[in-house]
Amino acid sequence: MQDTYSSAQLQDYGRRLATRVCDAHFSTQPVGATLDGPAVLRLTPVRQLNLFVVQQLLAQWTQEMARLRSPYFDYEDAAVRQTLTQLMNLLSRRIRLTRATYEPLLAQAATDTLRAALEPVAIFGDKLFPVDQASATPAQLRDALRYTEVNKPLFQSFIDSLPADVPQERDYLLNRFRLHTEAHYKELQPAEQIMHELSALLPVYAADLREPAPKPAPAEVSTPESKPIPAAAAPEPAPARVVEPTPAPTPPPPAPEPVSAPEPVAAVATPTPEPEPQAAAVIPAPAAPAERVSIAEAVVPGNRLHEKLASSNAKTETLKEKLAQTNAPVSTLADVQPKVESLRNAISINQRFSFINELFNGENMEYHAAIEHLDSLPSADAARQYVQDDLAQRYQWVRKDEHVAKLLRLIDRKFA
């Protein structure tokens, strides 16, 4: 793991994702709405987020149970332990989370999900160890692994390599897992995969999560010391003054005869300015740019700026016509491809991400609402009318012909 990721950036992304998800969910619920256990497990399409929220609830309950213990009662009694276990199971089926209590849990779950993909060694020490314990057995690690999906095969292979029922010190396990990760790096899940899933809720990029590189600026301090050195060369003008008494050459004014010699030199100098007008003639001549334009036009006809703008305007003006024109070709494809009962089930995971990012501006909730409404419409004409008059105008599907055509083909297959 050569890259170093910023804890502040990871936490900031978690907070922003939690706010967006809660805004989308609780804005459609009555005031004071709460979430129970099943709702927590299916609220987001990213399973790892939901599992880490549940794991945090379990950790909170364990801490509360630890605070119940006192020296006045026997909590190790079999009947007491059985009763406490029953109480824990009962409360686990009575989860009640408001937005104020759920949002910080989801924010931390989003941060931990990214860390599980980017920093598996760090997340191993945070998520797989029992709370407030300095050692752990393989059985305890497997129990905690139930809530981890990202890089699970890597964690599982490490736990299987440990001696059974033997508690190991925390530092020893962390060092050994680090070596295990380096030796089994091929088992690491690509971080881009989990980032792609999270981007359906809120876009995220690995480059934005890295620590900024330090800027080495103090190296310039040595430069001023080198500047005084040329000052030593300043005494050189003194010998230049010594050269000044060379007026001796001034007495040979009778040398005007050689002055006549420079006249032919002047004649030789005259051709030297001649290339200058030639260069000047080359500079103002706009022949080169004219040739470039003509070459561009010859190689790529119709590639001018005004033509591009005209073509884009034409696309904008004929969007409804293009949507309407897809009736004929789509109907033939619907005859070949099998009918689908539900758009939600017919759309693959990759296609769903494509629709969310390209047609719905990355808004996962709005995509699900639109697909659910399309599934409820009675006919293909009604569904096409909804796409053309409502969705295309609301999301400005100007240059989305390919993705819109895919959606319309699915609609025709549903109503075929």
N, C-alpha and C positions, 0 to 999 in steps of 0.2 A: 504494500500500500504506500506508494510514493507520494500521492497527493495528500495535502492537508486541507481539511475542510473547516470552515469557520462555524463555531458553535452559535455565534450570534445570527449568522445568515440562516442556519438550519432552524433555529427557534423562530425567527421572523417569518420564514415560510410557513411553519406550522401554525402560527397565529393567524396569518392571512387566509390560509386554507380553511381553518376552523370557522372563521368569521363568514366566509363565503358560503360554506355548507349550511351553517346555522341560519344565515339570512334566507337561503333558499327554502329551508324546511319550515322553520318556525313562522315565517311570514304568511304561510298558508294555513296555519293552525290557529285555533282560538287562543285568547290570552290565558296564560298559565298552563299551557299544554306541557305534558311530560313524556318521557320516553321510558318504556319498560325494557326488559332484557332482550326479547326477540326484536324489538324495534332498533336497539343499538346494534345488533348483529347484522342488520340488513340496511341500515340507513345510508351507507356509502357503497359504491360498487367495488371498492378496494377492500378485500377481506382482511388484509393485514391491519388496516386502520381500526376496523371494528374489534378485532381480537385484542389489540393492544389497549383499547379502551376497557374491555372486560378485565384484562389482566390488572390494570390499575385499580379497578373496583375491588378485585380480590385482595390486592395489596393493602388497600385502605381497610378492608374488613379484618385482615390479619392483624394490622396495627391496633385496631379498636379492641380486638379480642385480647391482645397482649396487655392493654391498659386495664382490662377487667380483672386481671390476676392480682391477688393480694396475699400476704402471708397468713391471713386469717382463715382461709378456706383451702380445701384439698382439690385442686383442679386436675390432679392426676388420677383421681378416682374414676373407675370405669364408667359408672353411671353418669358422672358429671361430664366426662369427655363425650359420651354418647349423646347427651342432651345438647351439648354445645355444637356437635356436628349436625344434629337435626335442626338447630337454630340457624346455623350457617346455610344449610340447604333451603330452609324456608325463606330466609332473607334473599337468597340468590334468585328466587322466583318472584320477589317483590321489589325489584329495582324500580326506582322512580327518580328520573333525572330531569331537572328543568334546564333551560338554556344556560343559565348562570353556572350550573354545576357540570353540564356536559361539555360546554365549549372548551374550557381549559384542558379537560381530559383528551378531547380530540386533537387539540393543538400539540400536546405532548406526544400523542400517538403518531401524528404526522411527522414530527421531528425524529422519533425513534424509528419509523419506517424507512426514512431516508438513511439514517445511520446504519440500519441493518443491511442496507445494500452497499453503502460506501465504506463503513467501518465495522465489519463483522466482529473483529476482536473486541472493540469497545462495547458493542451491544451484547456480546456474550457475558461480559462481567456485570452488565446492568440488568439483563432480563432473565438469565437462566439461573441465577443464584437466589436461594431463599432470602427473604428480607432479614437484614441484620445478622447474618451468619457468616462466620469466617471460613467454613468448610462445607462441602456438599458431597453427597453420594451420587452415583450414576442414576439411581432411582429418582432422587430429587431433581436432578437435571432433566430427566425425561418428563417429569410432571410439568416443569416450567416450559418445556419445549412445545407443549400443546398449543401455546398461544403465539408461536413463531412460525411464519410461513416462508419468509424471505430467507434464502440460503439454508433451508431446513436440512437438505441432504448433507451439507458440510457439518452442521452441528451434530446430526445423528451419527455420522461416521466417527466423529471424535468421541462421543459418549460411549459408543460400542467398543472403542479401543481401551476404555478404562477398566480396571479390575472391579468386578461386581461387589456391591455392598461394602466398599472400602471408602470411607470419607477422605477427601483430599483437601489440602490447604488451598486457600483462594489464590495466593501468588503462584503456587506451583501449577494450578490448573490454567491460569491465564497465560503463563509462559509456555506451557505445553500446547495450549490451543493456538498460540501464535505460531509456533513451529509447525503445527498440524496444518494451519492455513497456508503457510508458505509451501509446504510439500504437496498440498492438494488444491492448488490455486485453480486447477481446471474445473473443480466442483463449484466454484463461485458463480452465483447467478449474475448475469450482466446487469449492471446498475441501470442501464438504459431501459430495461424492461419495466422495472417498478416506477421509474420516472415517467414512462409513457402512460402508465395507469394513473398516476397522480396528476399528470397534465390534463387529463379529462376533467378534473375538478378545478385545478389551478396550474397554469403552465410553470414548469420548473426546468432549469438547465444546470448541469454540473459545473459549468464555468462560473456561474453566479454564486456558487456555494463555496468556492475555494478561498483560502486565505490569500490576501494580496501579497505579492512579492515585495520584499524590502527594497528601498531605493538607496543605493550607495552614492551619496552626494559628496561626502567630505574629502574625496580624493583630489579635489581641485585646490585644497589648501596649499599644496606644495608649489603651485604655479607662481605665486607672488615672489617666492624666494629666488626663482630662476630669473625673474625680471631684472633685478639689480645687476646681474652679471653683464648684460650688454652695456651697462653704464661704464664698465672698464674700457670698452671700446671707444668711449667718448673722446679720450685724449688723441685719437687718430686725427681729428681735424687739425691739431697743432702742426703736424708735418705738412698738412695741406697749406697752412699759412707759409711754411718755409718754401713751398713751391711758388708762392706768389712772387718772390723776387726774380722770377724768370722773365722779367721784361727784356732780358738780353735778346730774345728773338724779335723784339719790337724794332731794334735798329735795322734789321734787314728789310726795310721798306722797299729797297730797290728790287725786291722780289716780285714786283708787279708783273715781270715777264712770266713767272709761273702762274700769275693770275690769269693770263691768257689761256694757260693750259686748262684751268677749271672751266673755261667756256665750253670746250668739247665735253667736259664732264657734265655741264648743264645740259648740253645737247643729249648726253646719255641719260640724264635725269628725266628729260622730257618723256621718253617712252615709259618711264616708271609710272607717271600719273596716268598713262593711257589705260593700264589694266584697271585703274580705279573707276573710270567711267563704265568699263565693262562690268565690273562687279556691281556698280550702282544700277546698271541696266538690268542685271539679273535679279537684284533685290526687289525693285518695285514691280517687276513683271509678275502678275497674278496667274501666270500660266500653270504653275505647279498645283495650286489649290483647285483651279478649274479642271485640270486633268484628274485629280483625285475624285472630285465629285462625279465626273463623267464615268470613271472606272467603277465607283460605288453603284451608280445607277445601272451600269451595264451588268455588274455581277449580281446585285440584289435589286431588281426592279420593284418599284412600289414600296421601298423601305424608307421613304422620307417621313419626316416628322408629321407634316400635315396629313399624309396619307394614313399614318398610324392613328392619329387622332380621329380622322374621319371614320376609320374602320371601327374604333372603339365606340364612337357615338352610334354607329349603325347597330352595334351589338346591344347597346343600352336601349335603343328605341324599339328593337324587335324582340325583346326578351319574351313578351307574352306570345308573340308569333312562334318563337322557337319552342316554347313550352307546348303550344298547341300543335305544332308540326310533329311532335314526338308520338302522336297517336298511332299513325300508320306503321312506322317501323317497330314500335314497341309491341303492337298487337301481334305481329308475326313472331317476335321473340317469345311472347307469352304462350303462343301455340306450341313452341318447341320446349320451353322450360316448364317444369312442373309447377302446379299451383301451390301457393303458400296460404296457410290459414291465418297467420299473424305476422305483421311486419316486424314486431319486436323480436319474435323468435327467428325470423328469416334473416335478419341482419347479423352478419358475423361480427366478431369482436373488432377486427381490423377495420371493417367497413363502418362500424359504429364510431370508432375514434375519428375516422376520416370525415364522416358526416358532422360530428360535433365540432371539429376544428375548422372545417371548410365552410359549412352551411350555417352553423349556429354560433359562430364566434367563440368557440370554446366553452359554451354554457351547457353543462351536462344536464341540468334540470330542465332547461327549455327544450332540449332535444327530446327527452323522455316525454314531456307534455305534448309535443307536436306529434310524435309517433303514436302515442296513446289516442290522441284525437283522430288521427288518420285511420287507426284500426276501428274506431267506433262509427265511421261514416258508412252510409248504406251502399254506395256505388262508386265506380271508378271516376265517373264524371264529377261527383261531389268532391272526391279526394283531389282530383286535378284542379278543380276550381279553388279549393282551399290552398293548394300549393301555389297556384298562379296569382290569386288575388290577395292572399294574406301573407304566407311565408316569404314569397319572393320579394314582396314590397317591404316587409318589416325588416328583413335581414340584407336587403340590397344585393340579391343574387345576380350581379351584372355579368361577371365572368366566371360563373360556376356551372357552365353548361354540362360538363362531364359528370359532376356529382349530382346535379339535378336529374340528368337522364337516368342515372343508376337508380335514384329514388323512384322515378316514374315507372321504370321497368318493374320494380318490386310491387308498386301499386297495381299495375296491370296484371301481374301474376296473382295477386291476392284476389282481384275481382274477375279473373278470367272465367 
